[in-house]
């Protein structure tokens, strides 16, 4: 995914956390496709 660079690999934990937050706090109809 984002592991093409060292900076991309460093973003992975933050992106995972953001995805979990979205699943918890955003209603299904407000989430973009693929979440």
mmCIF file of the N, C-alpha and C atoms, coordinates in Angstrom:
data_MODEL
# 
_entry.id   MODEL 
# 
loop_
_atom_site.group_PDB 
_atom_site.id 
_atom_site.type_symbol 
_atom_site.label_atom_id 
_atom_site.label_alt_id 
_atom_site.label_comp_id 
_atom_site.label_asym_id 
_atom_site.label_entity_id 
_atom_site.label_seq_id 
_atom_site.pdbx_PDB_ins_code 
_atom_site.Cartn_x 
_atom_site.Cartn_y 
_atom_site.Cartn_z 
_atom_site.occupancy 
_atom_site.B_iso_or_equiv 
_atom_site.pdbx_formal_charge 
_atom_site.auth_seq_id 
_atom_site.auth_comp_id 
_atom_site.auth_asym_id 
_atom_site.auth_atom_id 
_atom_site.pdbx_PDB_model_num 
ATOM 1   N N  . UNK A 1 1  ? 0.819   -1.184 0.000  1.00 0.00 ? 1  UNK A N  1 
ATOM 2   C CA . UNK A 1 1  ? 0.000   0.000  0.000  1.00 0.00 ? 1  UNK A CA 1 
ATOM 3   C C  . UNK A 1 1  ? 0.867   1.252  0.000  1.00 0.00 ? 1  UNK A C  1 
ATOM 4   N N  . UNK A 1 2  ? 1.165   1.781  1.173  1.00 0.00 ? 2  UNK A N  1 
ATOM 5   C CA . UNK A 1 2  ? 1.936   3.016  1.269  1.00 0.00 ? 2  UNK A CA 1 
ATOM 6   C C  . UNK A 1 2  ? 3.400   2.739  1.596  1.00 0.00 ? 2  UNK A C  1 
ATOM 7   N N  . UNK A 1 3  ? 3.821   1.497  1.474  1.00 0.00 ? 3  UNK A N  1 
ATOM 8   C CA . UNK A 1 3  ? 5.179   1.153  1.888  1.00 0.00 ? 3  UNK A CA 1 
ATOM 9   C C  . UNK A 1 3  ? 6.209   1.363  0.786  1.00 0.00 ? 3  UNK A C  1 
ATOM 10  N N  . UNK A 1 4  ? 5.876   2.154  -0.223 1.00 0.00 ? 4  UNK A N  1 
ATOM 11  C CA . UNK A 1 4  ? 6.824   2.395  -1.293 1.00 0.00 ? 4  UNK A CA 1 
ATOM 12  C C  . UNK A 1 4  ? 8.028   3.190  -0.799 1.00 0.00 ? 4  UNK A C  1 
ATOM 13  N N  . UNK A 1 5  ? 7.826   4.001  0.215  1.00 0.00 ? 5  UNK A N  1 
ATOM 14  C CA . UNK A 1 5  ? 8.914   4.790  0.783  1.00 0.00 ? 5  UNK A CA 1 
ATOM 15  C C  . UNK A 1 5  ? 8.917   4.625  2.301  1.00 0.00 ? 5  UNK A C  1 
ATOM 16  N N  . UNK A 1 6  ? 9.998   5.040  2.913  1.00 0.00 ? 6  UNK A N  1 
ATOM 17  C CA . UNK A 1 6  ? 10.089  4.992  4.379  1.00 0.00 ? 6  UNK A CA 1 
ATOM 18  C C  . UNK A 1 6  ? 9.031   5.891  5.011  1.00 0.00 ? 6  UNK A C  1 
ATOM 19  N N  . UNK A 1 7  ? 8.794   7.054  4.394  1.00 0.00 ? 7  UNK A N  1 
ATOM 20  C CA . UNK A 1 7  ? 7.768   7.962  4.913  1.00 0.00 ? 7  UNK A CA 1 
ATOM 21  C C  . UNK A 1 7  ? 6.386   7.329  4.800  1.00 0.00 ? 7  UNK A C  1 
ATOM 22  N N  . UNK A 1 8  ? 6.130   6.637  3.706  1.00 0.00 ? 8  UNK A N  1 
ATOM 23  C CA . UNK A 1 8  ? 4.847   5.962  3.538  1.00 0.00 ? 8  UNK A CA 1 
ATOM 24  C C  . UNK A 1 8  ? 4.649   4.880  4.583  1.00 0.00 ? 8  UNK A C  1 
ATOM 25  N N  . UNK A 1 9  ? 5.695   4.136  4.866  1.00 0.00 ? 9  UNK A N  1 
ATOM 26  C CA . UNK A 1 9  ? 5.611   3.090  5.887  1.00 0.00 ? 9  UNK A CA 1 
ATOM 27  C C  . UNK A 1 9  ? 5.335   3.707  7.258  1.00 0.00 ? 9  UNK A C  1 
ATOM 28  N N  . UNK A 1 10 ? 5.894   4.888  7.506  1.00 0.00 ? 10 UNK A N  1 
ATOM 29  C CA . UNK A 1 10 ? 5.675   5.553  8.788  1.00 0.00 ? 10 UNK A CA 1 
ATOM 30  C C  . UNK A 1 10 ? 4.228   6.018  8.940  1.00 0.00 ? 10 UNK A C  1 
ATOM 31  N N  . UNK A 1 11 ? 3.541   6.271  7.828  1.00 0.00 ? 11 UNK A N  1 
ATOM 32  C CA . UNK A 1 11 ? 2.146   6.718  7.883  1.00 0.00 ? 11 UNK A CA 1 
ATOM 33  C C  . UNK A 1 11 ? 1.164   5.593  8.174  1.00 0.00 ? 11 UNK A C  1 
ATOM 34  N N  . UNK A 1 12 ? 1.572   4.358  7.937  1.00 0.00 ? 12 UNK A N  1 
ATOM 35  C CA . UNK A 1 12 ? 0.629   3.239  8.031  1.00 0.00 ? 12 UNK A CA 1 
ATOM 36  C C  . UNK A 1 12 ? -0.112  3.166  9.370  1.00 0.00 ? 12 UNK A C  1 
ATOM 37  N N  . UNK A 1 13 ? 0.546   3.266  10.524 1.00 0.00 ? 13 UNK A N  1 
ATOM 38  C CA . UNK A 1 13 ? -0.201  3.195  11.792 1.00 0.00 ? 13 UNK A CA 1 
ATOM 39  C C  . UNK A 1 13 ? -1.242  4.310  11.920 1.00 0.00 ? 13 UNK A C  1 
ATOM 40  N N  . UNK A 1 14 ? -0.903  5.507  11.466 1.00 0.00 ? 14 UNK A N  1 
ATOM 41  C CA . UNK A 1 14 ? -1.855  6.616  11.553 1.00 0.00 ? 14 UNK A CA 1 
ATOM 42  C C  . UNK A 1 14 ? -3.053  6.373  10.642 1.00 0.00 ? 14 UNK A C  1 
ATOM 43  N N  . UNK A 1 15 ? -2.819  5.844  9.451  1.00 0.00 ? 15 UNK A N  1 
ATOM 44  C CA . UNK A 1 15 ? -3.915  5.563  8.530  1.00 0.00 ? 15 UNK A CA 1 
ATOM 45  C C  . UNK A 1 15 ? -4.810  4.454  9.064  1.00 0.00 ? 15 UNK A C  1 
ATOM 46  N N  . UNK A 1 16 ? -4.211  3.457  9.678  1.00 0.00 ? 16 UNK A N  1 
ATOM 47  C CA . UNK A 1 16 ? -5.005  2.382  10.292 1.00 0.00 ? 16 UNK A CA 1 
ATOM 48  C C  . UNK A 1 16 ? -5.890  2.945  11.404 1.00 0.00 ? 16 UNK A C  1 
ATOM 49  N N  . UNK A 1 17 ? -5.313  3.808  12.226 1.00 0.00 ? 17 UNK A N  1 
ATOM 50  C CA . UNK A 1 17 ? -6.069  4.417  13.325 1.00 0.00 ? 17 UNK A CA 1 
ATOM 51  C C  . UNK A 1 17 ? -7.206  5.280  12.781 1.00 0.00 ? 17 UNK A C  1 
ATOM 52  N N  . UNK A 1 18 ? -6.936  6.038  11.732 1.00 0.00 ? 18 UNK A N  1 
ATOM 53  C CA . UNK A 1 18 ? -7.969  6.870  11.121 1.00 0.00 ? 18 UNK A CA 1 
ATOM 54  C C  . UNK A 1 18 ? -9.107  6.010  10.581 1.00 0.00 ? 18 UNK A C  1 
ATOM 55  N N  . UNK A 1 19 ? -8.770  4.884  9.974  1.00 0.00 ? 19 UNK A N  1 
ATOM 56  C CA . UNK A 1 19 ? -9.798  3.975  9.472  1.00 0.00 ? 19 UNK A CA 1 
ATOM 57  C C  . UNK A 1 19 ? -10.664 3.428  10.586 1.00 0.00 ? 19 UNK A C  1 
ATOM 58  N N  . UNK A 1 20 ? -10.055 3.072  11.705 1.00 0.00 ? 20 UNK A N  1 
ATOM 59  C CA . UNK A 1 20 ? -10.831 2.569  12.845 1.00 0.00 ? 20 UNK A CA 1 
ATOM 60  C C  . UNK A 1 20 ? -11.732 3.665  13.417 1.00 0.00 ? 20 UNK A C  1 
ATOM 61  N N  . UNK A 1 21 ? -11.214 4.888  13.476 1.00 0.00 ? 21 UNK A N  1 
ATOM 62  C CA . UNK A 1 21 ? -12.025 6.007  13.960 1.00 0.00 ? 21 UNK A CA 1 
ATOM 63  C C  . UNK A 1 21 ? -13.242 6.204  13.062 1.00 0.00 ? 21 UNK A C  1 
ATOM 64  N N  . UNK A 1 22 ? -13.026 6.157  11.759 1.00 0.00 ? 22 UNK A N  1 
ATOM 65  C CA . UNK A 1 22 ? -14.127 6.358  10.813 1.00 0.00 ? 22 UNK A CA 1 
ATOM 66  C C  . UNK A 1 22 ? -15.193 5.278  10.978 1.00 0.00 ? 22 UNK A C  1 
ATOM 67  N N  . UNK A 1 23 ? -14.767 4.038  11.155 1.00 0.00 ? 23 UNK A N  1 
ATOM 68  C CA . UNK A 1 23 ? -15.732 2.946  11.340 1.00 0.00 ? 23 UNK A CA 1 
ATOM 69  C C  . UNK A 1 23 ? -16.554 3.156  12.604 1.00 0.00 ? 23 UNK A C  1 
ATOM 70  N N  . UNK A 1 24 ? -15.926 3.721  13.632 1.00 0.00 ? 24 UNK A N  1 
ATOM 71  C CA . UNK A 1 24 ? -16.598 3.882  14.920 1.00 0.00 ? 24 UNK A CA 1 
ATOM 72  C C  . UNK A 1 24 ? -17.524 5.098  14.945 1.00 0.00 ? 24 UNK A C  1 
ATOM 73  N N  . UNK A 1 25 ? -17.083 6.208  14.356 1.00 0.00 ? 25 UNK A N  1 
ATOM 74  C CA . UNK A 1 25 ? -17.788 7.472  14.539 1.00 0.00 ? 25 UNK A CA 1 
ATOM 75  C C  . UNK A 1 25 ? -18.577 7.960  13.333 1.00 0.00 ? 25 UNK A C  1 
ATOM 76  N N  . UNK A 1 26 ? -18.304 7.474  12.133 1.00 0.00 ? 26 UNK A N  1 
ATOM 77  C CA . UNK A 1 26 ? -19.052 7.936  10.967 1.00 0.00 ? 26 UNK A CA 1 
ATOM 78  C C  . UNK A 1 26 ? -20.142 6.940  10.617 1.00 0.00 ? 26 UNK A C  1 
ATOM 79  N N  . UNK A 1 27 ? -21.348 7.410  10.417 1.00 0.00 ? 27 UNK A N  1 
ATOM 80  C CA . UNK A 1 27 ? -22.413 6.499  9.973  1.00 0.00 ? 27 UNK A CA 1 
ATOM 81  C C  . UNK A 1 27 ? -22.057 5.907  8.610  1.00 0.00 ? 27 UNK A C  1 
ATOM 82  N N  . UNK A 1 28 ? -22.605 4.747  8.315  1.00 0.00 ? 28 UNK A N  1 
ATOM 83  C CA . UNK A 1 28 ? -22.291 4.062  7.064  1.00 0.00 ? 28 UNK A CA 1 
ATOM 84  C C  . UNK A 1 28 ? -22.500 4.944  5.842  1.00 0.00 ? 28 UNK A C  1 
ATOM 85  N N  . UNK A 1 29 ? -23.548 5.754  5.837  1.00 0.00 ? 29 UNK A N  1 
ATOM 86  C CA . UNK A 1 29 ? -23.839 6.551  4.650  1.00 0.00 ? 29 UNK A CA 1 
ATOM 87  C C  . UNK A 1 29 ? -22.914 7.754  4.481  1.00 0.00 ? 29 UNK A C  1 
ATOM 88  N N  . UNK A 1 30 ? -22.085 8.060  5.475  1.00 0.00 ? 30 UNK A N  1 
ATOM 89  C CA . UNK A 1 30 ? -21.141 9.170  5.352  1.00 0.00 ? 30 UNK A CA 1 
ATOM 90  C C  . UNK A 1 30 ? -19.730 8.702  5.030  1.00 0.00 ? 30 UNK A C  1 
ATOM 91  N N  . UNK A 1 31 ? -19.512 7.404  5.000  1.00 0.00 ? 31 UNK A N  1 
ATOM 92  C CA . UNK A 1 31 ? -18.188 6.873  4.704  1.00 0.00 ? 31 UNK A CA 1 
ATOM 93  C C  . UNK A 1 31 ? -17.993 6.745  3.203  1.00 0.00 ? 31 UNK A C  1 
ATOM 94  N N  . UNK A 1 32 ? -16.806 7.101  2.694  1.00 0.00 ? 32 UNK A N  1 
ATOM 95  C CA . UNK A 1 32 ? -16.533 6.879  1.275  1.00 0.00 ? 32 UNK A CA 1 
ATOM 96  C C  . UNK A 1 32 ? -16.491 5.384  0.961  1.00 0.00 ? 32 UNK A C  1 
ATOM 97  N N  . UNK A 1 33 ? -16.627 5.034  -0.291 1.00 0.00 ? 33 UNK A N  1 
ATOM 98  C CA . UNK A 1 33 ? -16.537 3.631  -0.702 1.00 0.00 ? 33 UNK A CA 1 
ATOM 99  C C  . UNK A 1 33 ? -15.186 3.066  -0.295 1.00 0.00 ? 33 UNK A C  1 
ATOM 100 N N  . UNK A 1 34 ? -15.147 1.814  0.092  1.00 0.00 ? 34 UNK A N  1 
ATOM 101 C CA . UNK A 1 34 ? -13.894 1.140  0.397  1.00 0.00 ? 34 UNK A CA 1 
ATOM 102 C C  . UNK A 1 34 ? -13.468 1.213  1.850  1.00 0.00 ? 34 UNK A C  1 
ATOM 103 N N  . UNK A 1 35 ? -14.208 1.885  2.687  1.00 0.00 ? 35 UNK A N  1 
ATOM 104 C CA . UNK A 1 35 ? -13.851 1.957  4.106  1.00 0.00 ? 35 UNK A CA 1 
ATOM 105 C C  . UNK A 1 35 ? -14.390 0.759  4.843  1.00 0.00 ? 35 UNK A C  1 
# 
